[in-house]
């Protein structure tokens, strides 16, 4: 069977998620990719080992697998499909989203360099910058998520711009082409964590971004049952990342890759539901008298509404909002919900709710939380795959309890 289809360039994300860019032969003519549960791959002769090592050293591949930390057939098939969905030349899978974030940064940071991060980014990304970059002799800046503020923060030693779009939890949408232009004029690497967007709703590589990262734990896996991360980009950049990944041992297991590939088969349908549900719930919340403010990029009240409508196909199922009142009213609302589970994460089949300051920022000082916008009445919803009308009814009855 051919590796690539001549029609693949016209396939849409839902089709690419199932077939990649064409069929590849699978063991025993299996439809689903088999789980290759082995840590080693044997050689038949000593000569075969020598030939393999010689060819590998010259950048040629005569067989694909030797040791599971360096890759696995189940992982390889999953990476192939992820690259196809994203429109990237290559993908590298990791054991978690944060493994992807940290190893991408560590691979490309430079001694005495400077990295720009945008505010409202994932807490652990922020903590890595604050607590660890200095140990490597790397400076950093955290700025507002706009092209103008990013450009102002650039120094002669800046070599990485790391951002998210949309951000978490305020769902700021960045003007990606503007950021790319600023970076390319200065030969700065652009890295975007697009977990909340997914390649269904935006393809940053098509807009000029160098590396895209996803926590595959979220929408790509889609069922709240796995941990994985992925980085995607050009073959040259991904080759460097692969070297770091195999060295650090941040390789996902074959069962994880099997579950992730299985999740991708329903990716298109799930994202259509998430986009519809997110918009419907956001509109309901914005109109509710007990809600102070809603952040969802498809609402005209969102600060990045215009950019979002220009760049994105949809906006997913994460909605952030302020409950009128304070901590007591917010907790009463959350406790009254019946369909929402109190837990972090997003993008799965079950709907989740988070009081942001308590779940993710409890160990910060109150002043610091206020400075970064983690107020007591900030709630983040991550809608699942339940019927939208049932979710709205549940939210309404919980708000009625306040």
C-alpha positions, 0 to 999 in steps of 0.5 A, spaced: 500 500 500 502 507 498 505 511 503 501 517 501 495 519 497 495 524 491 488 526 494 491 527 501 492 534 500 485 536 499 483 532 505 480 535 511 482 534 519 477 529 520 479 525 514 486 526 516 485 524 523 483 517 521 488 516 515 493 520 515 496 522 508 495 515 506 495 508 508 501 504 511 501 496 511 500 494 518 501 487 521 496 481 520 492 486 515 489 489 522 485 495 521 487 499 527 494 499 529 496 494 533 499 495 540 507 493 540 508 492 547 516 490 547 522 494 550 527 491 545 527 489 537 532 484 536 537 483 530 538 476 526 546 477 526 552 481 528 553 483 521 546 486 521 547 490 527 554 493 524 550 495 518 544 498 522 549 502 526 553 505 520 547 507 516 544 510 522 550 514 523 550 517 516 542 519 517 540 513 513 534 508 516 535 500 514 530 498 519 526 503 524 526 500 531 531 498 536 529 500 543 523 502 545 525 509 548 527 511 541 520 509 538 515 504 537 511 502 531 504 504 535 507 511 536 510 512 529 503 511 526 500 516 531 505 521 530 504 520 522 497 522 523 498 528 528 503 531 523 498 530 517 492 533 521 497 539 523 500 540 516 507 539 519 512 535 516 514 531 522 511 530 529 514 528 536 510 525 541 512 525 549 509 522 555 506 529 557 504 536 555 509 539 559 514 534 557 513 537 550 513 544 553 520 543 557 524 539 552 522 544 546 524 550 550 531 546 553 532 544 546 533 551 543 534 555 549 541 558 548 547 560 553 545 567 556 539 567 552 533 571 553 526 568 552 519 571 551 513 568 554 506 571 554 502 572 560 496 568 562 500 562 560 499 555 563 501 555 570 507 550 570 510 553 564 510 560 568 513 556 574 518 553 569 520 560 567 520 563 574 524 558 578 528 554 573 531 558 567 535 562 571 539 556 573 541 555 566 543 562 565 537 564 561 533 570 562 526 571 561 520 576 560 513 575 561 509 580 557 501 581 555 499 577 549 500 582 544 504 583 538 506 590 540 508 588 547 512 582 545 516 586 540 517 591 545 520 586 550 525 583 544 533 584 546 539 582 542 539 576 545 532 574 545 532 567 541 525 564 543 518 567 543 513 562 547 506 563 547 499 560 547 493 561 543 488 561 546 491 562 552 488 559 559 484 561 562 482 568 559 482 565 552 486 571 549 487 570 541 494 572 539 495 575 532 499 570 529 502 573 523 504 579 526 508 575 531 511 571 526 513 577 522 516 580 528 520 574 530 522 572 523 525 579 522 530 578 528 531 570 526 527 568 533 524 562 533 516 562 534 513 556 539 506 556 540 502 552 545 495 551 541 492 546 546 486 550 546 485 551 539 487 544 536 489 543 529 481 543 527 480 550 529 487 553 527 493 551 524 499 556 526 504 552 522 500 555 516 501 562 519 508 561 519 509 559 526 516 554 527 513 549 532 506 548 535 505 544 541 499 540 544 497 537 550 494 531 547 491 529 554 486 534 552 482 534 545 486 530 541 486 524 546 479 526 548 476 521 553 480 523 559 484 517 559 491 518 557 497 523 558 501 525 552 504 531 549 506 532 541 511 538 538 510 539 530 514 542 525 519 542 520 523 535 519 530 539 521 527 542 528 523 535 529 530 531 528 533 536 534 527 535 538 527 527 537 534 527 539 533 530 546 527 526 547 530 519 546 536 522 551 531 524 556 526 518 556 520 522 555 517 517 550 510 515 551 508 508 552 505 504 546 498 503 550 498 511 550 499 511 543 494 506 541 489 510 545 491 517 542 490 514 535 483 511 537 481 518 540 483 521 533 478 517 529 473 521 533 477 528 533 473 531 527 466 529 530 468 531 537 470 538 535 464 540 531 460 538 538 465 542 542 465 548 538 457 548 538 457 547 545 462 552 547 458 558 543 451 556 546 453 556 553 458 562 553 452 566 550 447 563 555 452 565 561 453 572 558 446 573 558 445 571 565 444 576 571 448 572 576 454 572 571 459 578 571 463 577 565 464 571 560 471 570 556 469 566 550 473 569 543 466 568 539 463 573 543 463 580 541 465 582 548 471 578 548 478 583 547 480 579 541 474 577 538 476 580 531 482 577 531 479 570 533 474 571 527 479 572 522 484 566 524 480 561 527 474 556 525 471 555 532 473 556 539 472 549 543 469 548 549 473 552 554 469 558 557 471 562 563 467 567 567 466 571 573 460 569 578 457 575 581 459 575 588 465 572 591 468 566 594 462 563 597 457 564 592 462 561 587 463 555 591 455 554 592 454 555 584 460 549 583 457 545 588 450 545 585 452 542 579 450 535 577 454 534 570 460 537 571 466 534 575 470 538 579 477 537 577 482 540 572 484 539 565 479 539 559 477 537 552 475 530 554 468 527 554 466 529 561 464 536 563 469 539 568 469 545 572 475 549 576 475 554 581 481 557 578 485 560 584 483 554 589 485 548 584 491 551 580 493 557 584 492 555 591 499 556 593 500 563 591 500 569 595 493 572 595 497 579 592 500 574 586 493 571 585 490 578 584 496 581 580 495 575 575 487 575 575 486 569 579 480 572 583 476 568 587 470 568 583 473 566 576 470 559 574 473 555 568 468 550 564 471 545 560 465 542 556 464 535 555 460 531 550 454 531 553 447 534 550 448 541 550 441 543 552 442 538 559 449 542 560 445 549 560 439 546 564 444 544 569 448 551 569 442 554 570 439 550 576 446 551 579 446 559 578 439 559 581 441 556 588 446 562 589 
